[in-house]
């Protein structure tokens, strides 16, 4: 009979097919310990902005990611870890992801405002596109022109783009969401993940996040 460690290793092997992930677990990589926890009901209470849910709303594992657009670890997670998590857990109804905006600089605030002005169906593709080109837009002086072109590809007209960035109510809500994260949930940096209420700070590898999710799926409800 497999013990829990063997089961988790098997799950990671099935997910990645990757020698590096297998080696990491085989070398004794433990399930990361959370740095704390938050009452799930409080965490899921409606905030100033509607939660954008990726996956089935009734999935047994809830992953909440607080991120800033200028955060390189956040971009790496989106580019290199999230696709496999989507395939193995989100698309199969085992987990859902809620991305919450925590801008740490003005450019991130503007990008998050624009993401809220595109259609709901384009919210995550817009965020993922900007994360994918993070190194490029971080070096551009005329960020507004760059974001205008990206926003047009996402369906916004120039008038809608300008109106979005001038929307004081939306700006207030983005800022209020950031303050809630800092004050109520004690977030000190990005990325910060809450997985079924358990708090993990900083980058998580594919093997680590997979192990956490598998552990949550195996835990009695």
C-alpha positions in Angstrom: 0.0 0.0 0.0 1.3 3.4 -1.0 2.0 5.9 1.8 1.1 9.6 1.4 4.6 10.5 0.2 4.6 7.9 -2.5 1.1 9.0 -3.6 2.2 12.6 -3.8 5.3 11.6 -5.8 3.2 9.7 -8.2 0.9 12.6 -8.7 3.8 14.9 -9.5 5.2 12.4 -11.9 1.9 12.1 -13.7 1.5 15.9 -13.8 4.9 16.9 -15.1 6.6 13.9 -16.8 9.7 15.9 -15.8 12.9 14.4 -14.4 13.6 17.6 -12.5 10.3 17.5 -10.6 10.8 13.8 -9.9 14.3 14.3 -8.6 13.2 17.1 -6.3 10.6 15.0 -4.6 12.8 11.9 -4.5 15.5 14.0 -2.9 13.2 14.6 0.1 11.4 17.8 -0.8 8.6 18.0 1.8 5.2 19.6 1.3 5.8 23.3 2.0 4.6 24.4 5.4 2.2 27.3 5.4 3.2 30.5 7.2 -0.3 30.9 8.7 -3.9 30.6 7.8 -7.0 32.7 7.3 -10.6 31.9 7.9 -11.9 30.7 4.6 -15.2 32.4 5.0 -13.5 35.7 5.6 -11.1 35.2 2.8 -14.0 34.5 0.4 -16.1 37.5 1.5 -16.9 39.8 -1.4 -14.3 42.6 -1.8 -14.4 45.9 -3.6 -13.9 44.1 -6.9 -15.7 40.9 -8.1 -13.6 37.8 -7.9 -12.6 36.4 -11.3 -12.8 32.7 -10.9 -10.8 30.3 -13.2 -12.3 26.9 -13.0 -15.5 25.4 -11.4 -16.8 27.4 -8.5 -17.5 24.2 -6.5 -14.0 22.8 -6.9 -12.7 21.3 -3.6 -9.4 23.3 -3.6 -9.4 27.1 -3.8 -6.2 28.8 -4.8 -6.1 32.5 -4.3 -3.1 34.4 -5.7 -2.2 37.9 -4.7 0.1 39.3 -7.3 1.6 42.5 -8.8 2.2 42.9 -12.5 5.8 44.0 -12.0 6.6 41.0 -9.8 9.0 38.6 -11.7 8.1 35.6 -9.6 4.4 36.2 -10.4 5.2 36.3 -14.1 7.3 33.1 -13.8 4.4 31.4 -12.0 1.9 32.4 -14.7 4.2 31.4 -17.6 5.8 28.2 -16.2 3.7 26.7 -13.4 0.1 27.8 -14.1 -0.3 25.9 -17.4 0.4 22.6 -15.8 -1.8 23.4 -12.8 -4.6 24.3 -15.2 -4.3 21.1 -17.1 -4.1 18.8 -14.0 -6.3 20.5 -11.5 -8.3 23.4 -12.8 -9.6 22.0 -16.0 -10.5 18.8 -14.3 -12.6 20.4 -11.6 -10.2 19.6 -8.7 -9.2 23.2 -8.1 -10.1 26.8 -8.9 -7.9 29.9 -9.1 -8.9 33.4 -8.0 -6.4 36.1 -9.0 -6.5 39.2 -6.8 -4.8 42.4 -7.7 -2.2 43.8 -5.4 -0.4 46.5 -7.3 2.9 47.6 -5.9 3.7 50.3 -8.5 1.7 52.7 -10.7 2.1 50.6 -13.8 0.6 47.6 -12.2 -2.4 49.7 -11.0 -3.0 50.9 -14.6 -2.8 47.4 -16.0 -5.2 46.0 -13.4 -7.6 48.8 -14.2 -7.5 47.9 -17.9 -7.9 44.2 -17.1 -11.2 45.1 -15.3 -12.4 47.0 -18.3 -12.1 44.2 -20.9 -14.7 41.5 -21.0 -14.7 38.9 -18.2 -13.7 36.3 -20.8 -10.6 38.3 -21.7 -9.6 39.2 -18.1 -7.2 36.2 -17.6 -5.8 36.3 -21.2 -5.1 40.0 -20.8 -3.2 39.4 -17.5 -1.3 36.5 -18.9 -0.3 38.4 -22.0 1.1 41.3 -19.9 2.9 38.9 -17.6 4.4 37.1 -20.7 5.8 40.4 -22.0 6.8 41.8 -18.6 10.5 42.3 -19.4 9.5 44.3 -22.5 7.0 46.7 -21.0 9.1 47.3 -17.8 11.7 48.8 -20.0 9.4 51.0 -22.1 9.2 54.7 -21.2 6.0 55.3 -23.1 4.0 52.6 -21.3 0.7 54.2 -22.1 1.1 53.7 -25.9 2.1 50.2 -25.3 -0.9 49.4 -23.1 -3.2 51.1 -25.6 -2.1 48.7 -28.4 -2.4 45.7 -26.1 -5.9 46.9 -24.9 -7.0 47.3 -28.5 -6.1 43.7 -29.1 -8.3 42.8 -26.1 -11.3 44.7 -27.6 -11.1 48.2 -26.1 -11.3 51.3 -28.3 -9.1 54.3 -27.6 -12.0 56.1 -26.0 -12.7 53.1 -23.7 -9.0 52.9 -22.9 -8.9 56.5 -21.8 -12.1 56.3 -19.9 -11.0 53.2 -18.1 -7.7 54.9 -16.8 -9.7 58.0 -15.8 -12.3 56.0 -13.9 -11.8 57.2 -10.3 -14.3 54.7 -8.9 -12.4 51.8 -10.4 -9.1 53.2 -9.1 -10.6 53.5 -5.6 -11.7 49.8 -5.8 -8.3 48.6 -6.9 -6.6 50.5 -4.1 -9.2 49.3 -1.6 -8.5 45.7 -2.6 -4.8 46.2 -2.0 -5.4 47.8 1.4 -7.7 44.9 2.4 -5.0 42.4 1.4 -2.4 44.2 3.4 -4.4 44.9 6.5 -6.8 42.0 6.8 -4.7 39.2 5.4 -1.2 40.4 6.4 0.3 40.2 3.0 3.8 41.6 2.8 4.9 40.7 -0.7 4.0 39.0 -4.0 3.2 36.4 -4.9 1.2 35.3 -1.8 -1.0 32.2 -2.2 -3.9 31.0 0.0 -4.7 27.4 -0.7 -7.9 26.4 1.1 -7.1 29.2 3.6 -3.5 28.2 4.2 -1.0 31.0 3.5 2.2 30.5 1.4 4.5 33.4 0.7 6.8 33.6 -2.3 7.3 31.5 -5.4 6.1 27.9 -5.3 7.5 25.4 -7.8 5.2 23.1 -9.8 6.2 20.2 -7.6 5.5 22.1 -4.4 2.1 23.5 -5.5 1.1 20.0 -6.8 2.0 18.4 -3.5 0.0 21.0 -1.6 -3.1 20.5 -3.8 -2.8 16.7 -3.6 -2.6 17.0 0.2 -5.7 19.1 0.3 -7.6 16.7 -2.0 -6.6 13.8 0.3 -7.6 15.6 3.5 -11.0 14.8 5.0 -13.7 17.4 4.5 
